[in-house]
Amino acid sequence: MQNNLYRIIFIGDVIGKFGRKFLGLTLPLIRKKYSPDLIVANGENSAGGLGITRKTAGEIYNAGVQVITGGNHIWDKKEALGLLNDDKRIIRPMNFPRSAPGSGCHSFKTKDGCVIQILSLQGRVFMEPVVDNPFLVVDEFLDNNKADISLIDFHAEATAEKQAMGFFLDGRVSAVLGTHTHVQTSDLRILDKGTAYQSDVGMTGSLDSVIGMRIEPVLQKFLTGINHRFEVEKKNLILDMTVMDFDKNSGKAIYVEPVRIHETHYQEQLDILN
């Protein structure tokens, strides 16, 4: 990397055990090819497809991820309540009530003095109405917290809400990346004022699934209206990620690239999953 650039990789929602193992297998190759300065991943579905635990967070860190973001499923495992207070590298949406455990931002200074902050926000359209207005919350936060590079994980359902956030923050943050829908979108771009934007980064999980879960139980839920036990699918794994280069002086995005890594590229290493 050039001295004036900072490369960040954001990895889509890591789904369950098989997503964690695929992450662990592929990240060494990703680091070798892309030489990132920072790797961030959404880990709110890392424990059985819903929630996060110390064990699953530990596996994500051991794979090479430095910061883990969350969303509406961050609390699905009771253990997370204490975990988020203990581990500041795991962040939950900052527009949750202030009484909620954990923090919505993780900030740190690099060896060359660059201040990086990773923020988490949750949308309200088609989501449980328990969070404050994400636009107002992030607006106030940015007025009082300055950084050289700011990356936002906007965990939201509605594409319109995500796009609106991208334009709202264009020029004020370095990147607005969507999560939650687990489907990589083709709209990754750099907005007019230098902010990288993508509606959804995608996921680390099974391509032959319904957002990471086995197809049949999900179909039965839609067909009958009766809840069925969802299980994480393990076949045909993919890792979706977004690679971004930022100018250290301006904080603006200079280069963006969507990447999908398929298990067929690493079949020999993936025999361990069987």
N, C-alpha and C positions, 0 to 999 in steps of 0.2 A: 504493500500500500504506500501511496505517496505520503510524505510527512504532513501535508495539510489536509488529509482526508481521514475519516474515521468510518470503518465498516461495521455495520450491525446486521445480524441475521435474526429475524423473528420467525419462530417455528409455530405452525398451527396447532390447535388443541391436541394434546397427547392423550389418546384414548386407551385406558386400561393397561393391562400387563403386556399385551402384544405391541401396543404403541410404544410403551417404555422400552421394551427390548429392541424394537426396530430403531428407536432413537439412539440407543446405546451402540448399536452396530454401525449406524451410518454416520454419526457425528464425527468420529475420527477422520473419515474420508472427506466429510464436508469441511472440516477445519483445514485439512491439507490442501484442498482445492481452492477455497475461498479466503483463507487466512483472516477470519473475522477478528475484530477487536472486542466484540461483545456478542453473546448469544442470549436471546430472550425466548422463552416458550410459554404458551398458555398451558397450565397444568391442572385446571379445575376438574378435569374428567380423568385424571390419571389413576384413580383408585377404583377399580371395578367399573369404570365408565362414568362414575358420578362421584365427585369430591376429590379430596387430596388428603394424604396422611404423611407422617414423618418418613415412612418407608418409601413411598412413591416419590416424594420430594427428593429424598436422598439419592434415588436411582437417577432422577433427572439431573441433579447436580453432578453425580459421578459420570454421567454421559458427556458433560461439558457445558451445560447451561449455567448461566450465572444469575439470572433473574427469572422468577416465575410469576406470571400474572394469573388472575382469577376472573370470576364472573358470578353468575347467579347460582352456580352449583358449588361454589367454594366452601359452603357450610354443610354439604350433604353428609360428611363424616364428622361425628362429634369431636373427634380428635383435633379437627382444624381450629376449634375455638381457642385452644391453648397454643397450637402451632403458630398461628399468625401473630400472636403476641411475642413469641420467642424468636421467630425467624423473620427478620425484616426484609429478607430478599424475596419473600412471598408477599405479593400485594393483592388487595381486594379492591373492588370499585370504590373510589373515594367519595362517591355520592350516596353510599350507605350512611345510615345514621351514625353520628360521631361516637355513640356508645358501642358500636360494633368493634370486635377485636381487630387488631392489625392496623395497617396503614394503606392508603391509596397511592402512595408514591415511594419509590426507592431512589435516592440520589447518592452519587459518589463522585470523587475526583480521580481522574486518570493520572498516570505518572507524569504526563506532560502538562498537567494543570487544567485539563478540560473537564468541566462540570457536566455530567450526564444525569438526566432524570427520566425514569420510566414511570408512567402514570397509567392507572386503570380507571375506566369509567363504565357504567352500565346504562344502557338505553331504557326507555320507558314504554315505547310503542310495542304492543303485543307482549309485554313482559309484566311480571308481578309488580304492582304499583307501590313498592316499598322504598324506593330510592328518591332522592331529591332530583331536581332538574339538572341533568348533566351539563347543559350549556352554561347555566348560571354558576354551578359549582366550579367548573374548570376555568371559567372567566375570572372569577374571584381569585382562584389559586394562582393563575399565571400573573395576575397583577401584583402578587406579593412574593412570588418565587421565581427567580431568574436562573437560567441555566444556558450553557452553550449549545447543548443538544437536548431536545425533549422528544420522547417517543410515547405515543398514547395507544394503548389497547382499548378500543371502544367495543365493548361486549354488548351487542345489540341484535335484535331480530330484523327490524325494518331497514331495508336498503336506503330508503329516503332519509331516515334519521341519521344513518351513517354518512351519507353524502352531505347532508346539511352540516354535520359536525366538521367534515373535512373542509368545506368552504368557510365555515365560521372561524376555524383556527388556521386557515392558510396564511402563512407568513409569521405566525406566532409560535408554532411548534415545528419540529423537524419532520414528524410523521404522524399520521392518523391511520391506524390499521384496524380493520374490523375482525372480530371473532364471534363465535357462538353458533353460526349456521353450519360450520364444518365443511363448507364447499368452497374450494378455491375459485375466486372470481378473476375475470380477465381484464379488470379495469384499473390495474396498478398503473399509476402515472405520477408525474410531478406537477402539482397545481401551479397556477400562474405566479404565486409569490414564494414558491420554493418548498412547499410541504409535500412530502410523499404521501400518497393516498391509495388505499385498496379497501373495497367493501368487505372482503373476507379473505384471510390468509389461507384458510383451509384446515386440514387436520393431519395428525400422524396416527393412522389407523387403517382399517380395511376399506378398500375401494368397493368391494362387493358387499355392501352393508347399507343400512339406513343410518346415516351420520355416525357410523362406527359400531352399530349394534346389529346382531343377527336379524336377517330380513323377516323370517316367518313370524316371530312373536310380535313384531311391529305391525305386520299385515293383519294379524288376528285382532290386534287392538283397534285398528281402523275398521275392520269388517264387522266386529261384534260389539265394540264399545266397552269390552271387558278388559281390565288390566291384566297383562301377562308379564312374566318375569323376563326382563330384557337382559341379554348377555352380550358381551363384547365379542365381535367377530375377529378371527385371527388370520383369515386367508387374504391373499392379494393385497398386501400391505403397501402403503404409500407414506411418504413424508412430504408435506407441503411447507414451503418456507418462502420468505421474502428477503432478498439480499439488497441492502441499501448502503450507498456511500454518501457521507455528509461532509461538507466543508467545515473544518474546525473553527474557522473565523466567523463565518456567517450563520452556521447551523443549518443551512439550506441543503436539501437533497440534490445531489449531483448525478447520481445514477441509481436506478432501481431495476430489479430483475425478479420475476416470479419463477420459482423452481419447484418441480415435482420429482421426487426420487421414488422409483418403483422397486419392489423387492426383487424382481427378475434381474436387476443389475447386480444384486449381491446374493444370488441364490445359494452359493456355497456357504457363505457365512450364516445365512438364515436357516440352514438345516437344524440349527440349535433350537429353533422354535417348535420343531415337530416332536 
